[in-house]
Amino acid sequence: MWLAGAVGLSCGFGLWQIAGLGTFLILVVVGLPHSIEVKLGIAADKNGDEGKDDATGRC
């Protein structure tokens, strides 16, 4: 929330370069841990199979 507020204020004050740089840094910091998790093989399952009890896929 603080990051969105900071980017919004910098846009409002006309500091577009700072807002763009801040947005880029936010995306890098948020995306970097996910790419590390994928490379290490510890990323969460994105197939939607959470909560399935058996191999048939029924809950």
N, CA, C and O atoms as a Tripos MOL2 file, in Angstrom:
@<TRIPOS>MOLECULE
protein
  236   235    59     0     0
PROTEIN
NO_CHARGES

@<TRIPOS>ATOM
      1 N           0.8050   -1.1680    0.0000 N.3       1 MET1
      2 CA          0.0000    0.0000    0.0000 C.3       1 MET1
      3 C           0.8660    1.2570    0.0000 C.2       1 MET1
      4 O           0.5640    2.2310   -0.6900 O.2       1 MET1
      5 N           1.9290    1.2230    0.7700 N.am      2 TRP2
      6 CA          2.8240    2.3800    0.8300 C.3       2 TRP2
      7 C           3.4930    2.6220   -0.5060 C.2       2 TRP2
      8 O           3.7040    3.7670   -0.9060 O.2       2 TRP2
      9 N           3.8240    1.5490   -1.1920 N.am      3 LEU3
     10 CA          4.4910    1.7060   -2.4910 C.3       3 LEU3
     11 C           3.5470    2.3130   -3.5160 C.2       3 LEU3
     12 O           3.9470    3.1730   -4.3010 O.2       3 LEU3
     13 N           2.2970    1.8680   -3.5110 N.am      4 ALA4
     14 CA          1.3240    2.4380   -4.4410 C.3       4 ALA4
     15 C           1.0910    3.9090   -4.1340 C.2       4 ALA4
     16 O           0.9500    4.7200   -5.0490 O.2       4 ALA4
     17 N           1.0510    4.2570   -2.8560 N.am      5 GLY5
     18 CA          0.8930    5.6560   -2.4740 C.3       5 GLY5
     19 C           2.0750    6.5020   -2.8960 C.2       5 GLY5
     20 O           1.9020    7.6310   -3.3550 O.2       5 GLY5
     21 N           3.2710    5.9650   -2.7450 N.am      6 ALA6
     22 CA          4.4730    6.7190   -3.1360 C.3       6 ALA6
     23 C           4.5170    6.9500   -4.6380 C.2       6 ALA6
     24 O           4.8650    8.0390   -5.0940 O.2       6 ALA6
     25 N           4.1660    5.9290   -5.4060 N.am      7 VAL7
     26 CA          4.1450    6.0960   -6.8650 C.3       7 VAL7
     27 C           3.0470    7.0770   -7.2660 C.2       7 VAL7
     28 O           3.2490    7.9010   -8.1580 O.2       7 VAL7
     29 N           1.8950    6.9950   -6.6190 N.am      8 GLY8
     30 CA          0.8030    7.9050   -6.9220 C.3       8 GLY8
     31 C           1.1430    9.3530   -6.5900 C.2       8 GLY8
     32 O           0.8200   10.2580   -7.3600 O.2       8 GLY8
     33 N           1.7890    9.5770   -5.4580 N.am      9 LEU9
     34 CA          2.1810   10.9350   -5.0970 C.3       9 LEU9
     35 C           3.2270   11.4910   -6.0510 C.2       9 LEU9
     36 O           3.1690   12.6610   -6.4290 O.2       9 LEU9
     37 N           4.1740   10.6600   -6.4370 N.am     10 SER10
     38 CA          5.1930   11.1590   -7.3620 C.3      10 SER10
     39 C           4.5870   11.4870   -8.7220 C.2      10 SER10
     40 O           5.0250   12.4260   -9.3860 O.2      10 SER10
     41 N           3.5850   10.7210   -9.1400 N.am     11 CYS11
     42 CA          2.8730   11.0650  -10.3810 C.3      11 CYS11
     43 C           2.1130   12.3740  -10.2110 C.2      11 CYS11
     44 O           2.1210   13.2310  -11.0940 O.2      11 CYS11
     45 N           1.4610   12.5140   -9.0740 N.am     12 GLY12
     46 CA          0.6860   13.7130   -8.8250 C.3      12 GLY12
     47 C           1.5370   14.9700   -8.7600 C.2      12 GLY12
     48 O           1.0850   16.0430   -9.1570 O.2      12 GLY12
     49 N           2.7490   14.8520   -8.2700 N.am     13 PHE13
     50 CA          3.6620   15.9970   -8.1970 C.3      13 PHE13
     51 C           4.3950   16.2410   -9.5030 C.2      13 PHE13
     52 O           5.1830   17.1810   -9.6130 O.2      13 PHE13
     53 N           4.1380   15.3950  -10.4950 N.am     14 GLY14
     54 CA          4.7590   15.5820  -11.7990 C.3      14 GLY14
     55 C           6.1550   14.9880  -11.9150 C.2      14 GLY14
     56 O           6.9070   15.3320  -12.8270 O.2      14 GLY14
     57 N           6.4980   14.1100  -11.0060 N.am     15 LEU15
     58 CA          7.8190   13.4780  -11.0310 C.3      15 LEU15
     59 C           7.7090   12.1170  -11.7270 C.2      15 LEU15
     60 O           7.8180   11.0640  -11.0990 O.2      15 LEU15
     61 N           7.4910   12.1740  -13.0410 N.am     16 TRP16
     62 CA          7.2320   10.9620  -13.8110 C.3      16 TRP16
     63 C           8.4230   10.0250  -13.8440 C.2      16 TRP16
     64 O           8.2490    8.8060  -13.8550 O.2      16 TRP16
     65 N           9.6170   10.5640  -13.8600 N.am     17 GLN17
     66 CA         10.8120    9.7160  -13.9100 C.3      17 GLN17
     67 C          10.9340    8.8930  -12.6220 C.2      17 GLN17
     68 O          11.2360    7.7000  -12.6610 O.2      17 GLN17
     69 N          10.6980    9.5420  -11.4950 N.am     18 ILE18
     70 CA         10.7790    8.8320  -10.2210 C.3      18 ILE18
     71 C           9.6640    7.7910  -10.1280 C.2      18 ILE18
     72 O           9.8840    6.6860   -9.6310 O.2      18 ILE18
     73 N           8.4700    8.1410  -10.6040 N.am     19 ALA19
     74 CA          7.3610    7.1910  -10.5750 C.3      19 ALA19
     75 C           7.6630    5.9750  -11.4530 C.2      19 ALA19
     76 O           7.3910    4.8400  -11.0640 O.2      19 ALA19
     77 N           8.2190    6.2160  -12.6260 N.am     20 GLY20
     78 CA          8.5760    5.0990  -13.5120 C.3      20 GLY20
     79 C           9.6620    4.2290  -12.9240 C.2      20 GLY20
     80 O           9.5830    3.0020  -12.9830 O.2      20 GLY20
     81 N          10.6790    4.8580  -12.3560 N.am     21 LEU21
     82 CA         11.7600    4.0950  -11.7250 C.3      21 LEU21
     83 C          11.2400    3.3060  -10.5330 C.2      21 LEU21
     84 O          11.6010    2.1450  -10.3400 O.2      21 LEU21
     85 N          10.3890    3.9440   -9.7340 N.am     22 GLY22
     86 CA          9.8120    3.2430   -8.5850 C.3      22 GLY22
     87 C           8.9690    2.0540   -9.0030 C.2      22 GLY22
     88 O           9.0400    0.9910   -8.3870 O.2      22 GLY22
     89 N           8.1760    2.2260  -10.0390 N.am     23 THR23
     90 CA          7.3530    1.1250  -10.5350 C.3      23 THR23
     91 C           8.2170   -0.0160  -11.0430 C.2      23 THR23
     92 O           7.9350   -1.1850  -10.7810 O.2      23 THR23
     93 N           9.2680    0.3280  -11.7680 N.am     24 PHE24
     94 CA         10.1800   -0.7050  -12.2740 C.3      24 PHE24
     95 C          10.8320   -1.4560  -11.1160 C.2      24 PHE24
     96 O          10.9050   -2.6850  -11.1380 O.2      24 PHE24
     97 N          11.3010   -0.7350  -10.1170 N.am     25 LEU25
     98 CA         11.9410   -1.3860   -8.9690 C.3      25 LEU25
     99 C          10.9580   -2.2610   -8.2060 C.2      25 LEU25
    100 O          11.3190   -3.3430   -7.7410 O.2      25 LEU25
    101 N           9.7260   -1.8030   -8.0740 N.am     26 ILE26
    102 CA          8.7060   -2.6040   -7.3880 C.3      26 ILE26
    103 C           8.4630   -3.9110   -8.1340 C.2      26 ILE26
    104 O           8.3860   -4.9750   -7.5200 O.2      26 ILE26
    105 N           8.3430   -3.8340   -9.4540 N.am     27 LEU27
    106 CA          8.1040   -5.0450  -10.2400 C.3      27 LEU27
    107 C           9.2720   -6.0100  -10.1570 C.2      27 LEU27
    108 O           9.0690   -7.2240  -10.1030 O.2      27 LEU27
    109 N          10.4970   -5.4860  -10.1450 N.am     28 VAL28
    110 CA         11.6740   -6.3450  -10.0270 C.3      28 VAL28
    111 C          11.7060   -7.0260   -8.6620 C.2      28 VAL28
    112 O          11.9410   -8.2300   -8.5690 O.2      28 VAL28
    113 N          11.4710   -6.2550   -7.6090 N.am     29 VAL29
    114 CA         11.5360   -6.8120   -6.2600 C.3      29 VAL29
    115 C          10.4250   -7.8230   -6.0240 C.2      29 VAL29
    116 O          10.6310   -8.8040   -5.3100 O.2      29 VAL29
    117 N           9.2630   -7.6080   -6.6000 N.am     30 VAL30
    118 CA          8.1570   -8.5500   -6.4260 C.3      30 VAL30
    119 C           8.3480   -9.7850   -7.3140 C.2      30 VAL30
    120 O           8.0040  -10.8930   -6.9020 O.2      30 VAL30
    121 N           8.8840   -9.6140   -8.5080 N.am     31 GLY31
    122 CA          9.0390  -10.7310   -9.4360 C.3      31 GLY31
    123 C          10.2720  -11.5770   -9.2080 C.2      31 GLY31
    124 O          10.2810  -12.7570   -9.5590 O.2      31 GLY31
    125 N          11.3050  -11.0080   -8.6340 N.am     32 LEU32
    126 CA         12.5570  -11.7380   -8.4420 C.3      32 LEU32
    127 C          12.4110  -12.9550   -7.5300 C.2      32 LEU32
    128 O          12.9150  -14.0230   -7.8790 O.2      32 LEU32
    129 N          11.7460  -12.8440   -6.3780 N.am     33 PRO33
    130 CA         11.5970  -14.0410   -5.5460 C.3      33 PRO33
    131 C          10.8490  -15.1770   -6.2430 C.2      33 PRO33
    132 O          11.1660  -16.3480   -6.0300 O.2      33 PRO33
    133 N           9.8630  -14.8420   -7.0700 N.am     34 HIS34
    134 CA          9.1360  -15.9060   -7.7730 C.3      34 HIS34
    135 C          10.0430  -16.6340   -8.7550 C.2      34 HIS34
    136 O          10.0080  -17.8620   -8.8380 O.2      34 HIS34
    137 N          10.8540  -15.8920   -9.4980 N.am     35 SER35
    138 CA         11.7440  -16.5630  -10.4500 C.3      35 SER35
    139 C          12.7800  -17.4160   -9.7220 C.2      35 SER35
    140 O          13.1820  -18.4620  -10.2320 O.2      35 SER35
    141 N          13.2100  -16.9900   -8.5540 N.am     36 ILE36
    142 CA         14.1470  -17.8010   -7.7680 C.3      36 ILE36
    143 C          13.4550  -19.0690   -7.2800 C.2      36 ILE36
    144 O          14.0490  -20.1470   -7.3020 O.2      36 ILE36
    145 N          12.1920  -18.9480   -6.8360 N.am     37 GLU37
    146 CA         11.4370  -20.1180   -6.3930 C.3      37 GLU37
    147 C          11.2590  -21.1230   -7.5260 C.2      37 GLU37
    148 O          11.3590  -22.3300   -7.3050 O.2      37 GLU37
    149 N          11.0000  -20.6410   -8.7190 N.am     38 VAL38
    150 CA         10.8180  -21.5380   -9.8590 C.3      38 VAL38
    151 C          12.1200  -22.2620  -10.1640 C.2      38 VAL38
    152 O          12.1150  -23.4680  -10.4090 O.2      38 VAL38
    153 N          13.2370  -21.5360  -10.1510 N.am     39 LYS39
    154 CA         14.5260  -22.1690  -10.4360 C.3      39 LYS39
    155 C          14.9050  -23.1940   -9.3730 C.2      39 LYS39
    156 O          15.5250  -24.2100   -9.6870 O.2      39 LYS39
    157 N          14.5370  -22.9370   -8.1170 N.am     40 LEU40
    158 CA         14.8520  -23.8780   -7.0530 C.3      40 LEU40
    159 C          13.8330  -25.0090   -6.9490 C.2      40 LEU40
    160 O          14.0560  -25.9890   -6.2380 O.2      40 LEU40
    161 N          12.7190  -24.8700   -7.6590 N.am     41 GLY41
    162 CA         11.6960  -25.9020   -7.6370 C.3      41 GLY41
    163 C          10.7950  -25.8600   -6.4250 C.2      41 GLY41
    164 O          10.1860  -26.8710   -6.0770 O.2      41 GLY41
    165 N          10.6950  -24.7120   -5.7700 N.am     42 ILE42
    166 CA          9.8630  -24.6150   -4.5820 C.3      42 ILE42
    167 C           8.6580  -23.7020   -4.8010 C.2      42 ILE42
    168 O           8.0030  -23.3040   -3.8390 O.2      42 ILE42
    169 N           8.3650  -23.3720   -6.0450 N.am     43 ALA43
    170 CA          7.2430  -22.4840   -6.3490 C.3      43 ALA43
    171 C           5.9300  -23.1980   -6.0720 C.2      43 ALA43
    172 O           5.8500  -24.4230   -6.1630 O.2      43 ALA43
    173 N           4.9060  -22.4310   -5.7360 N.am     44 ALA44
    174 CA          3.5880  -22.9950   -5.4800 C.3      44 ALA44
    175 C           3.0110  -23.5620   -6.7720 C.2      44 ALA44
    176 O           3.3000  -23.0750   -7.8650 O.2      44 ALA44
    177 N           2.2050  -24.5830   -6.6270 N.am     45 ASP45
    178 CA          1.5820  -25.2280   -7.7780 C.3      45 ASP45
    179 C           0.5310  -24.3020   -8.3640 C.2      45 ASP45
    180 O          -0.3780  -23.8780   -7.6510 O.2      45 ASP45
    181 N           0.6330  -23.9830   -9.6350 N.am     46 LYS46
    182 CA         -0.2980  -23.0710  -10.2980 C.3      46 LYS46
    183 C          -1.3470  -23.8160  -11.1190 C.2      46 LYS46
    184 O          -2.1150  -23.1810  -11.8420 O.2      46 LYS46
    185 N          -1.4010  -25.1450  -11.0260 N.am     47 ASN47
    186 CA         -2.3440  -25.9180  -11.8250 C.3      47 ASN47
    187 C          -3.7340  -25.9640  -11.2170 C.2      47 ASN47
    188 O          -4.6660  -26.4650  -11.8460 O.2      47 ASN47
    189 N          -3.8900  -25.4540  -10.0140 N.am     48 GLY48
    190 CA         -5.1900  -25.4790   -9.3640 C.3      48 GLY48
    191 C          -5.5170  -26.8190   -8.7490 C.2      48 GLY48
    192 O          -6.6900  -27.1190   -8.5230 O.2      48 GLY48
    193 N          -4.5100  -27.6390   -8.4700 N.am     49 ASP49
    194 CA         -4.7390  -28.9670   -7.9190 C.3      49 ASP49
    195 C          -4.7320  -28.9810   -6.3970 C.2      49 ASP49
    196 O          -4.7750  -30.0580   -5.8020 O.2      49 ASP49
    197 N          -4.6790  -27.8280   -5.7530 N.am     50 GLU50
    198 CA         -4.6830  -27.8110   -4.3000 C.3      50 GLU50
    199 C          -6.0370  -28.2900   -3.7990 C.2      50 GLU50
    200 O          -7.0710  -27.9180   -4.3550 O.2      50 GLU50
    201 N          -6.0400  -29.0910   -2.7800 N.am     51 GLY51
    202 CA         -7.2740  -29.5480   -2.1870 C.3      51 GLY51
    203 C          -7.8220  -30.8330   -2.7840 C.2      51 GLY51
    204 O          -8.8400  -31.3340   -2.3070 O.2      51 GLY51
    205 N          -7.1950  -31.3760   -3.7980 N.am     52 LYS52
    206 CA         -7.6400  -32.6250   -4.3960 C.3      52 LYS52
    207 C          -7.1360  -33.7830   -3.5410 C.2      52 LYS52
    208 O          -5.9790  -33.7890   -3.1180 O.2      52 LYS52
    209 N          -7.9970  -34.7540   -3.2880 N.am     53 ASP53
    210 CA         -7.6450  -35.8360   -2.3970 C.3      53 ASP53
    211 C          -6.9250  -36.9950   -3.0750 C.2      53 ASP53
    212 O          -6.0000  -37.5680   -2.4990 O.2      53 ASP53
    213 N          -7.3300  -37.3400   -4.2690 N.am     54 ASP54
    214 CA         -6.7660  -38.5170   -4.9060 C.3      54 ASP54
    215 C          -6.4050  -38.2250   -6.3560 C.2      54 ASP54
    216 O          -6.5240  -37.0920   -6.8230 O.2      54 ASP54
    217 N          -5.9680  -39.2480   -7.0510 N.am     55 ALA55
    218 CA         -5.5100  -39.0810   -8.4280 C.3      55 ALA55
    219 C          -6.6440  -38.7770   -9.4010 C.2      55 ALA55
    220 O          -6.3870  -38.3400  -10.5230 O.2      55 ALA55
    221 N          -7.8880  -38.9980   -8.9960 N.am     56 THR56
    222 CA         -9.0050  -38.7410   -9.8910 C.3      56 THR56
    223 C          -9.3180  -37.2550  -10.0090 C.2      56 THR56
    224 O          -9.9910  -36.8300  -10.9470 O.2      56 THR56
    225 N          -8.8310  -36.4730   -9.0620 N.am     57 GLY57
    226 CA         -9.0460  -35.0370   -9.1240 C.3      57 GLY57
    227 C         -10.3160  -34.5770   -8.4440 C.2      57 GLY57
    228 O         -10.6780  -33.4030   -8.5330 O.2      57 GLY57
    229 N         -11.0070  -35.4940   -7.7590 N.am     58 ARG58
    230 CA        -12.2200  -35.1170   -7.0460 C.3      58 ARG58
    231 C         -11.8730  -34.6640   -5.6400 C.2      58 ARG58
    232 O         -10.9110  -35.1490   -5.0450 O.2      58 ARG58
    233 N         -12.6470  -33.7420   -5.1150 N.am     59 CYS59
    234 CA        -12.4200  -33.2560   -3.7360 C.3      59 CYS59
    235 C         -12.9920  -34.1700   -2.7020 C.2      59 CYS59
    236 O         -12.8810  -33.8960   -1.5070 O.2      59 CYS59
@<TRIPOS>BOND
     1     1     2 1
     2     2     3 1
     3     3     4 2
     4     3     5 am
     5     5     6 1
     6     6     7 1
     7     7     8 2
     8     7     9 am
     9     9    10 1
    10    10    11 1
    11    11    12 2
    12    11    13 am
    13    13    14 1
    14    14    15 1
    15    15    16 2
    16    15    17 am
    17    17    18 1
    18    18    19 1
    19    19    20 2
    20    19    21 am
    21    21    22 1
    22    22    23 1
    23    23    24 2
    24    23    25 am
    25    25    26 1
    26    26    27 1
    27    27    28 2
    28    27    29 am
    29    29    30 1
    30    30    31 1
    31    31    32 2
    32    31    33 am
    33    33    34 1
    34    34    35 1
    35    35    36 2
    36    35    37 am
    37    37    38 1
    38    38    39 1
    39    39    40 2
    40    39    41 am
    41    41    42 1
    42    42    43 1
    43    43    44 2
    44    43    45 am
    45    45    46 1
    46    46    47 1
    47    47    48 2
    48    47    49 am
    49    49    50 1
    50    50    51 1
    51    51    52 2
    52    51    53 am
    53    53    54 1
    54    54    55 1
    55    55    56 2
    56    55    57 am
    57    57    58 1
    58    58    59 1
    59    59    60 2
    60    59    61 am
    61    61    62 1
    62    62    63 1
    63    63    64 2
    64    63    65 am
    65    65    66 1
    66    66    67 1
    67    67    68 2
    68    67    69 am
    69    69    70 1
    70    70    71 1
    71    71    72 2
    72    71    73 am
    73    73    74 1
    74    74    75 1
    75    75    76 2
    76    75    77 am
    77    77    78 1
    78    78    79 1
    79    79    80 2
    80    79    81 am
    81    81    82 1
    82    82    83 1
    83    83    84 2
    84    83    85 am
    85    85    86 1
    86    86    87 1
    87    87    88 2
    88    87    89 am
    89    89    90 1
    90    90    91 1
    91    91    92 2
    92    91    93 am
    93    93    94 1
    94    94    95 1
    95    95    96 2
    96    95    97 am
    97    97    98 1
    98    98    99 1
    99    99   100 2
   100    99   101 am
   101   101   102 1
   102   102   103 1
   103   103   104 2
   104   103   105 am
   105   105   106 1
   106   106   107 1
   107   107   108 2
   108   107   109 am
   109   109   110 1
   110   110   111 1
   111   111   112 2
   112   111   113 am
   113   113   114 1
   114   114   115 1
   115   115   116 2
   116   115   117 am
   117   117   118 1
   118   118   119 1
   119   119   120 2
   120   119   121 am
   121   121   122 1
   122   122   123 1
   123   123   124 2
   124   123   125 am
   125   125   126 1
   126   126   127 1
   127   127   128 2
   128   127   129 am
   129   129   130 1
   130   130   131 1
   131   131   132 2
   132   131   133 am
   133   133   134 1
   134   134   135 1
   135   135   136 2
   136   135   137 am
   137   137   138 1
   138   138   139 1
   139   139   140 2
   140   139   141 am
   141   141   142 1
   142   142   143 1
   143   143   144 2
   144   143   145 am
   145   145   146 1
   146   146   147 1
   147   147   148 2
   148   147   149 am
   149   149   150 1
   150   150   151 1
   151   151   152 2
   152   151   153 am
   153   153   154 1
   154   154   155 1
   155   155   156 2
   156   155   157 am
   157   157   158 1
   158   158   159 1
   159   159   160 2
   160   159   161 am
   161   161   162 1
   162   162   163 1
   163   163   164 2
   164   163   165 am
   165   165   166 1
   166   166   167 1
   167   167   168 2
   168   167   169 am
   169   169   170 1
   170   170   171 1
   171   171   172 2
   172   171   173 am
   173   173   174 1
   174   174   175 1
   175   175   176 2
   176   175   177 am
   177   177   178 1
   178   178   179 1
   179   179   180 2
   180   179   181 am
   181   181   182 1
   182   182   183 1
   183   183   184 2
   184   183   185 am
   185   185   186 1
   186   186   187 1
   187   187   188 2
   188   187   189 am
   189   189   190 1
   190   190   191 1
   191   191   192 2
   192   191   193 am
   193   193   194 1
   194   194   195 1
   195   195   196 2
   196   195   197 am
   197   197   198 1
   198   198   199 1
   199   199   200 2
   200   199   201 am
   201   201   202 1
   202   202   203 1
   203   203   204 2
   204   203   205 am
   205   205   206 1
   206   206   207 1
   207   207   208 2
   208   207   209 am
   209   209   210 1
   210   210   211 1
   211   211   212 2
   212   211   213 am
   213   213   214 1
   214   214   215 1
   215   215   216 2
   216   215   217 am
   217   217   218 1
   218   218   219 1
   219   219   220 2
   220   219   221 am
   221   221   222 1
   222   222   223 1
   223   223   224 2
   224   223   225 am
   225   225   226 1
   226   226   227 1
   227   227   228 2
   228   227   229 am
   229   229   230 1
   230   230   231 1
   231   231   232 2
   232   231   233 am
   233   233   234 1
   234   234   235 1
   235   235   236 2
@<TRIPOS>SUBSTRUCTURE
     1 MET1         2 RESIDUE 1 A MET
     2 TRP2         6 RESIDUE 1 A TRP
     3 LEU3        10 RESIDUE 1 A LEU
     4 ALA4        14 RESIDUE 1 A ALA
     5 GLY5        18 RESIDUE 1 A GLY
     6 ALA6        22 RESIDUE 1 A ALA
     7 VAL7        26 RESIDUE 1 A VAL
     8 GLY8        30 RESIDUE 1 A GLY
     9 LEU9        34 RESIDUE 1 A LEU
    10 SER10       38 RESIDUE 1 A SER
    11 CYS11       42 RESIDUE 1 A CYS
    12 GLY12       46 RESIDUE 1 A GLY
    13 PHE13       50 RESIDUE 1 A PHE
    14 GLY14       54 RESIDUE 1 A GLY
    15 LEU15       58 RESIDUE 1 A LEU
    16 TRP16       62 RESIDUE 1 A TRP
    17 GLN17       66 RESIDUE 1 A GLN
    18 ILE18       70 RESIDUE 1 A ILE
    19 ALA19       74 RESIDUE 1 A ALA
    20 GLY20       78 RESIDUE 1 A GLY
    21 LEU21       82 RESIDUE 1 A LEU
    22 GLY22       86 RESIDUE 1 A GLY
    23 THR23       90 RESIDUE 1 A THR
    24 PHE24       94 RESIDUE 1 A PHE
    25 LEU25       98 RESIDUE 1 A LEU
    26 ILE26      102 RESIDUE 1 A ILE
    27 LEU27      106 RESIDUE 1 A LEU
    28 VAL28      110 RESIDUE 1 A VAL
    29 VAL29      114 RESIDUE 1 A VAL
    30 VAL30      118 RESIDUE 1 A VAL
    31 GLY31      122 RESIDUE 1 A GLY
    32 LEU32      126 RESIDUE 1 A LEU
    33 PRO33      130 RESIDUE 1 A PRO
    34 HIS34      134 RESIDUE 1 A HIS
    35 SER35      138 RESIDUE 1 A SER
    36 ILE36      142 RESIDUE 1 A ILE
    37 GLU37      146 RESIDUE 1 A GLU
    38 VAL38      150 RESIDUE 1 A VAL
    39 LYS39      154 RESIDUE 1 A LYS
    40 LEU40      158 RESIDUE 1 A LEU
    41 GLY41      162 RESIDUE 1 A GLY
    42 ILE42      166 RESIDUE 1 A ILE
    43 ALA43      170 RESIDUE 1 A ALA
    44 ALA44      174 RESIDUE 1 A ALA
    45 ASP45      178 RESIDUE 1 A ASP
    46 LYS46      182 RESIDUE 1 A LYS
    47 ASN47      186 RESIDUE 1 A ASN
    48 GLY48      190 RESIDUE 1 A GLY
    49 ASP49      194 RESIDUE 1 A ASP
    50 GLU50      198 RESIDUE 1 A GLU
    51 GLY51      202 RESIDUE 1 A GLY
    52 LYS52      206 RESIDUE 1 A LYS
    53 ASP53      210 RESIDUE 1 A ASP
    54 ASP54      214 RESIDUE 1 A ASP
    55 ALA55      218 RESIDUE 1 A ALA
    56 THR56      222 RESIDUE 1 A THR
    57 GLY57      226 RESIDUE 1 A GLY
    58 ARG58      230 RESIDUE 1 A ARG
    59 CYS59      234 RESIDUE 1 A CYS
